[in-house]
Amino acid sequence: MAVAVPLHEIRAEFAELDDPVDRTTYLIEIGRTLPPLDEHFKTEENRVLGCQARVWLVAEERAGPPRRLDFLADSDAQIVRGLIAVLLAAFNGKMPAEILAFPIDKLFAELKLPALVPMRSNGLTAMVRRIQAIAKVAAASEPPAKADSESLPLVPLKPLAREDRSRGNGHPREEQKPLLPATIVTGQPQAASPIDVAAIRRDFPILQTTLADGCPLVYLDNAASTQRPKQVIDSMVEAYEHYYSNVHRAGHRLAVESSAHYEAARESVRQLINARSPTEIIFTPGTTAAINLVARSWGDTNVKAGDEILLTMMEHHSNIVPWQELAQRTGCTIRWTPITDDYQIDLDAFERLLSPKTKLIAITAVSNVLGTINPIDQMIEVAHAAGAVVLIDAAQAVPHEPIDVRARNVDFLAFSGHKMMGPSGVGVLYGREELLDRMPPFLGGGSMIKRVTTEGFEPADLPYKFEAGTPVIVPAIGMGKAIQYLQKIGMQSVRAHELMLTRQAHALLADIPGLRILGPEPEHKGGIVTFVMDGIHPDDISKALDLQGIAVRAGHHCAMPLHERLGITASTRASFYLYNTVEEVGKLAAGMREAQRILGR
Ligand SMILES: Cc1ncc(COP(=O)(O)O)c(C=O)c1O
């Protein structure tokens, strides 16, 4: 099989192109010259896992000798098709030993691909590994007399019909205008925000900077992680520069001061969620770690074969996998609450699924994909009536709206510092004291004990029983500062500001042909707007937006079961926080129109 575009041509073209927009456009263009892969090869077996988009790769043998291989691959993302075109140009028609010896990393460096497509470097590596694995098998085996379908991972293909695979098939680059900065679309006038966004933005050093190409940053990836104000950064610098020490161990002055700041951070968390006592606040490395703590410590002691854990179809993997692991350990069953076609939890089904067997329900307060604000009060009430314990994944809730664990009768609540302007590496597990008291320690080691003898140990009191080893001292202090910052603004105001931005985003994006928002109306959701676009892969959209300085996230957002339920494999998500502006929402909408133009739709 001839390659779509020969390598020397790709090299020459890339050598001439400096501008990332031109380079990306060229990548898309060569991707378009790839012959499509027959549908029957698009099987799970032929998928290359590890790529953000879906990629299938198969190989065929050229009539020899010598033994030469050709690879065929396809993806549902245009930029990935471009990368495939580069790989095929590099490898096709070579002998297995030549494939294995080919300096592919040098080629990537020469073409500056890692800088152009940083998000796809894992996928690129996965594709190269698959190609090399196939070449290794071929190198180690004798050429079969006839095509042998057992000799995996070689997948023999019928010879391809000759066709015009020359460049520029209907998409000449000259027709494409250079990318212009997105124009600002403000749309309908919106209610004024209750917060002074301009003043807030001045607190965030990163929002004062421009990207490497001079583009202003439009940061709309807050559901993944937020930015930090100077006050939070300074609080951590101050800790390291003036009083850092380990906590709760030594009696010297630094240790006392460090411990006091660490405990003050715990008190800030307690106030934020209105827990009864700071002993109910456990610092963990994040939401994921907090949920794992409950699954291991509470789950292993309270759940047995035949019991049920009830989840919903809109959970993040962090609130799925720990329960699946618990099921593997104990033999319990996971049940799934469906969602309705208007992106809400099916409450009737939820009630039907609850039974005396249900030991725990684990639900997200706000979906990280749909933005749906779930009726957790109602769900907690019926779950408690059925005798189940309730864990709330509040990773997308605590940073954005008031949450009162006592008023809402929550048993366990988990959230992360980095999603609320604190540093990464710290999060919180709130647990009702009666529950935490009866749970065994999760990790063993220093600080979580009262006494250790050769015979055994006696665990420390709460909360230290669950904070084994040196805890996340300075990140917790930074998180405490972030909470103070949020409380000064007021959680109601944060919520009102995000609702205003979400309404604006819905109004502007709804006007774009082919764009479909996944999620309920703004009044029923947090500041998350996730969408799909006819005929354009989310991965390509995010790259096209990134070229305009707009940071969004594309992919399954760690919610594969939800995406499967929606009948898609990926989506694009814009997510807002208190420092985002109406103008930035306008840039997102304008950026989407530009993305459509770049991607030729
Ligand atoms: C709803 C939800 N749960 C859990 C998590 C996991 O949080 P972390 O990665 O901070 O542990 C996330 C992060 O995206 C999330 O959005």
The ligand as an SDF file (V2000), in Angstrom:
LIG
                    3D

 16 16  0  0  0  0  0  0  0  0999 V2000
  -17.3400   14.4900   40.2820 C   0  0  0  0  0  0  0  0  0  0  0  0
  -15.8920   14.1780   40.5130 C   0  0  0  0  0  0  0  0  0  0  0  0
  -15.5590   13.2310   41.3810 N   0  0  0  0  0  0  0  0  0  0  0  0
  -14.2750   12.9200   41.6430 C   0  0  0  0  0  0  0  0  0  0  0  0
  -13.2570   13.5520   41.0060 C   0  0  0  0  0  0  0  0  0  0  0  0
  -11.8450   13.1670   41.3250 C   0  0  0  0  0  0  0  0  0  0  0  0
  -11.1810   14.2090   41.9670 O   0  0  0  0  0  0  0  0  0  0  0  0
   -9.6130   14.1200   42.2690 P   0  0  0  0  0  0  0  0  0  0  0  0
   -8.9750   13.8150   40.9600 O   0  0  0  0  0  0  0  0  0  0  0  0
   -9.2700   15.4780   42.7850 O   0  0  0  0  0  0  0  0  0  0  0  0
   -9.4210   13.0500   43.2630 O   0  0  0  0  0  0  0  0  0  0  0  0
  -13.5400   14.5270   40.0640 C   0  0  0  0  0  0  0  0  0  0  0  0
  -12.4560   15.1820   39.3180 C   0  0  0  0  0  0  0  0  0  0  0  0
  -12.5850   15.5640   38.1880 O   0  0  0  0  0  0  0  0  0  0  0  0
  -14.8940   14.8570   39.8150 C   0  0  0  0  0  0  0  0  0  0  0  0
  -15.2270   15.7900   38.9270 O   0  0  0  0  0  0  0  0  0  0  0  0
  1  2  1  0
  2  3  1  0
  2 15  2  0
  3  4  2  0
  4  5  1  0
  5  6  1  0
  5 12  2  0
  6  7  1  0
  7  8  1  0
  8  9  2  0
  8 10  1  0
  8 11  1  0
 12 13  1  0
 12 15  1  0
 13 14  2  0
 15 16  1  0
M  END
$$$$
